[in-house]
Amino acid sequence: MGHGTDQAAPLLREPTNFQLRTKCDPHEDNFDLRAHGPLFRIVGEASAQLGRDYVWQACGYDVVRRILGDHENFSTRPRFTHGESGTHVEAQFVGQISTYDPPEHGRLRRMLTPEFTLRRIRRMEPAIQRLIDDRLDMVEAEGPPADLQGLFADPVGAGVLCELLGVPRDDRREFVRRIRRNVDLGRGLKARAADSAAFNRYLEDFIARQRKDPDEGLLGTLAREHGDDVTDEELKGLCTALILGGVETVAGMIGFGVVALLENPGQIPLLSEGPEKADRVVAELVRYLSPVQQPNPRLALKDVVVDGQTIKAGDYVLCSVLMANRDEALTPDPNVFDANRGPVPDVGFGHGIHYCIGAAVARSMLRMAYQTLWNRFPGLRLAVAGEEIKFRKAFVDCPDQVPVTW
């Protein structure tokens, strides 16, 4: 039920643990927050980082879907003061499509869409399968116990991106190492800045080579087909966005998915019961796990009423995808992992114009990873108690290690 517009929204202190997890589940602080309603105001670290006295927190499915789908009233473009118009793109965000509003967003999206068609995905599948097989060879060679996150999930997530972008095979080891160091928030700011500068130099050189002699990878294709209509800075930003949005997310989904399936072993046989059942397993894992807890903050461009609350122009809204996907308004028993439930319109890959452009690639790759893993190791099981699995400090939720045996 919505609140009356004359009622003040709750103003709550941001709990210490509300962005942490208890294994695959949201921390209980999330459920305590949602008891106050689907939309409320919070003060704490998030409001301080965004330079506001408070920010709105949306955690109900209907409210989250409404806000994510409303690009006319809510912007994803970063603005650093109340008075900025938002028409200027800061240098560090050029090409990062998730921070763009229409019409610039539409221009970049139209360039990228042909590179994520089902036809291109099918063309990539043999290379993805070889990568999966090679990494499982290494898991087997390591012998039980083995860290499935470090030996399998991380390299597959990064390797698929390299294949998509067209990164030369001789460069991939260093490319992946740089990616990992860039997304490791546990490293100091000075170290991360140095890593970022070195990585940017590599991207600039890579793009220059693609301009001169474009290959069939994504960057080469964009350079060849769009020429001067896409700048080098935009290509670099697009590459950065794919890294931030894809590598750790896919790695997290593989590792988290293995843990979730091992905690719900009755669901594992569905992976081998045909494409439709296997795709249902993947879809339910995305809903249930939602490793990207919150997408980019939304900034209200004008006063807008949501769930009976007036969100004023200049207010920021944080949308909890994780809690929206654990809402009974979406599906019954949302905290139960059940791949036999019917399809549901979850927001695991976002919603609206910023819906993840690589969602189909991710689903296909995850299905292949899970199916091949259990075909190879039907007796797979965790080598530690689930409570011992730790999470890395990164942009998205991802296990640090997943020790397994078989």
N, C-alpha and C positions, 0 to 999 in steps of 0.2 A: 504493500500500500504506500502511496506517496504521502508526503507531509503536506500540510497546508502551507501556502506561500507566506502566510504571516507567522509561521513558526520558525524560530531560529534553528539552524542546523547545529547538531552537537559539535562542540569544539573539544577535541581530545588530545591528550599528550601521546606522541608517537611511542609505542612500546619498543623496548630494546630489541626484542627478538622477532618482530613481525615480518622481517624479510628473510628469516632463517627457515629451515625445514627440520622436521622430525622424520628422518629417512625420506621416503617418497612423498610424505604428506606435508601440508602447510603446518607451520608452528601453531600451537594452540592460541597464541596471541592474535593470529589472524581471525580465528573464530570468535574470540572475545570482542575484537573490533567490530566484526560484522553484526554482532548482537545489537549494536547501536543503529543499524539500518544499512541500506545499500549505498548510501551517500552521506558523507559527513566531512567535517574539517579536522585537520590534524596540525599540530605544531611540533617541531623537532628538527631533526637533521635535514629532512627533505625541504621543509620550508626555508631553513637557513641557506641551503645550497641554491635555492631558486630566488632568494632575496625577497621573500614575502613574509608577512606576519603569520600566515597560515596557508596551507594548500588543501584542496579538496581531495578526498580519497573515495574512489568508486570501487565497490567490491561486489555489488549485485550484478547478476548476468544481464538483466534488461538495461540497467543504467550503463554498464561498461559497453555493451554493444551499441547503445544509442550514441554515446560520446565518440567512440572509435569510428562510427559511421557518419559523423556530422562534420565534414570538412569545411562547411560554410560558416559554422559558428566556432569551431575549434581548430587551432593551428598547431602544427608540430615544429614550426620554425623557431629555433632558439632566439630569444630576445633577452637582452641583458639589463635593460632598464624599462621602467613603466612607459617612457615616452617614445621608445623606438617604434618605427612604423613596420619593421619587419620586411621591407622590400629589398634590403641589401643582404646578400648572403655572406656571412663571415668566411674568411679564407679557409678555415679548418673544416667547414661544412660543405664546401663546393663539391657537387657530385654525389653527396650522400643523400640519396633519394628519400629516405625516411624523414629528413628534416625539411623537405620541400612542400610548398603548397601549390595548388593549381595557379596559373597554367604551366609553370616550370616543371612541376611534378609530372604532368601528363606528357610533356615533351620527352623527358628522360624515360618514363615508363614505356612509351611507345617504341623507343629504341631498344629497350631490353626485352620486351615481351617475346619477339620472335626467337630469342635465344633460350627460352624456357618452354618451348612447345613440347608436346608429347613425342613428336618425331625426333627432336634433338635428344630428348631423354633416352629414347630407345637406342639411339646411336651411341650414347655414352655407356649403356649398360654393360657391354662386354669389358670395357676398361675398368668399370667399377667392380665387376665380378672378379677380375684378375687381381685388383688391389685387395679385395676382401679375402680371397684365397691366399694370397701371399702373406697377409698379416696373420691369418689363422695358422699358416705353416710356422710362423715365428712363435705363436702362442704354444703350439704343440711342441716345438723344439725346446722352449723354455721349460716345459714339463710342469706338472702340478706341484705346488700352487703357482699360478701365474697372475699377473696384474692385467686384467682384460682392458682396463681403461688406458693404461699406458702403451700396451702392445697392440691393441686393436681399435678401440673407440677413437682415441685421439688421432692416430695416423690415418684412419679411414676418413674421418671428418675433414682433415686437412688435405688429404690426397685427392678427394673428390673435387675440392675447390681448385686445386692445381690443375686437374684435368679439365675442369670447366673453363678456367682462365687461359689455359694454354701455356702454363709455366713449363719451361724446358726441363726434362728429366734430370739433367745434371745440376739444375738450380734448386730442385725441390727440397732437398734436405735442409739447406740453409734457409730457404724461403719459409719452411714450416717452423724451423727454430726461431726465426724472427717473429712469426705470428704468435707463437707460444709466449715469448717474452713480452710482446706488446699487450696481450690480454691478461697477463698475470698482475693483478692489482696488489699482490703482496709485495711486489718489488717497489723500491723507493722511487719517488718522482724523478730524481735526477737520472737514475739508471734507466727508467722507462723512457724518459725524454731522449736519451742517447740512442736507445734501441729504435725509437720511432724515427729519429733523424736518419739512421742507417737504412731502415726499411723504406723510408720515403725515397732515398737516393736509388735504391734498387728498383722501386716502382717507376721512377722517372726514366731510368735507363731502359727498363723493360718496355715501357710505352714508346720510347724513341725507336727501339728496334721494331716494334709492331707497326709503327707509322711507316718505317722504311720498307719492311718486308713482312706484311701481315700474314699470320697463319690462320688456322680454322678455329682457334680458341675464341672465347668471348671478346677479349680486348682487341684481338686482331680483326675479328669480324666487324666490330663497331668502328674501328679505325678505317677499315676498307670501305664499308658501306655508307658511313656518315661523314667521313672526311673532316673538313673544317667546321661542320655543324656541331661537332662535339670536341671540346677543348681537351688538352692534355690534363689540365687540372680536374675536369669533370671525369675523365677516365680514371684518374688516380682516386678520386672520391668514390666512384662507383665500385672500384676494386676494394677500397677500404670498407665500404658499406657491406659488401658481400662477405668480407672476412669477419667483421664484427657480428653480422647477422647470421652467418652460416657455420663457421668452423666450430666454435664452442657450443653452439646450439645443437648441432648434429652430434658432436662428441658427447655432450651431456645426455641427449636422448638415447644414444646407444647404451651408455653406461647405466643410466637410470632405468632404461627399459629392461635391461638384463636383471637388475635388482628387483624391479616390479614383477617381472614374470616369474622369477625364482621364488618370490613371496606368494605368488598365485599360480602354482604349477599346473592347476587344472586348465589354465588358459593356453599353455604351451602347445598342446596338440593341434590347436586351431591353425597354427602356422603352416602345417603340412596338409591342410584340408582344402586346398585350392586357393586361387588368387583372391576371391571375394572374402573368404574367412581371414586370410593373412592380412588383407588390407584393413579389415575391421580391427584386428589386433593393433595395427599401427595407429589407426585413428583413435582408438580408445587410449593408447599410451600417450598420444599427444594431448588429449583432453585431461587425462588423469595426472600427468606429470607437469605439463606447462613449464618447461625450464626457463623460459623468458617470463619472469613473474610480472614485470611491468614494462610496456613499451615506452617510447618517448613521451614525456609529459605533454598534455594538451593545454594550450593557452586559449582562454575564452576571448574571442574577438569582439564580442558584444554581450550585453546582458542576455542571459538565456535561462529559462526555467527547465530544470530537469528533476523529475521525481518530486515536484512541488517545491524545490529549492531554487532560489535565484542565485545562479553563478554569475558574478559580475565581470564585466570586461576587464581584462588584465589578471584575472584569477587563473591559477594553474590547477589542473586536475590530473591526478595520478590514477590510472586504471589498472586494477589488479586482475590480470588475465587468469592467474592461478585460482583466485577465489571465485571469479565469475564461472570458471569451468567446474567448480565444486559447489554450485548453487542448485538447489532443487527446482528453481525456476527453469533450468536447462534440462535436467533429466532426473528421474527418481534415483534415490540412493547414490548421490554423486561421489561419495567418499569410498565407494566400492569399485574396484577394478573389474569390469565385466565386458569382455569383448563381444558377448552375444547380444548386448543391447542394440537397439536399432540406431541408425545414423542420427547424430545430433549436430546442430549448427554451432559447435563450440567456437571459441575465439583463440584457440591455441596458436594459430598462424596469423592472428590479428583479424581485422574486419575493416571494410570500407576501402578507400583508395590506397591505403597503406597495407593491404593484405599482402602477406609474404609472396613475392614474385617467384621464389624458389620452392614453394610448398610442394609442387608435384615432384620435383627432383628429390626433395628430402624424403617424401613418402616412399618413393621407389627405392631409394638407397637404404632406408631403414628396413623395409621389407626384405630386401636382399641380404642385409647384414644379419637380421634375426634368423631368417630361414637357414642361411648357410651355417651360421654358428651352431644351431641345434642339430642340423644334419650331421655336422662334423663331430660335435660333442653332445650326444643325447643324454649323457649322465652328468651334464654340467650342474654345479652347485656352488654356492658361496663357500669360501674357505675361512671366513670369519663370520661372526654374528652381524646381522644387518646394522645393529646399533654402532658397530665399530667403523663403518664406512664414513669417511670425512669428506667435506666439500671444499673445493678450492675457492680462493677468493678471486672471482672473475666477473665479467660483465653479465653472465648468465649462470644459472645453477648447474653445476657439473661435479660429479664425484671426482675426488682426487685420485683414488685408487679403487679398483673393484677386484679384490683377490678371489680367484675361483680355482676349483679343482674339478676333476672328472673321473 
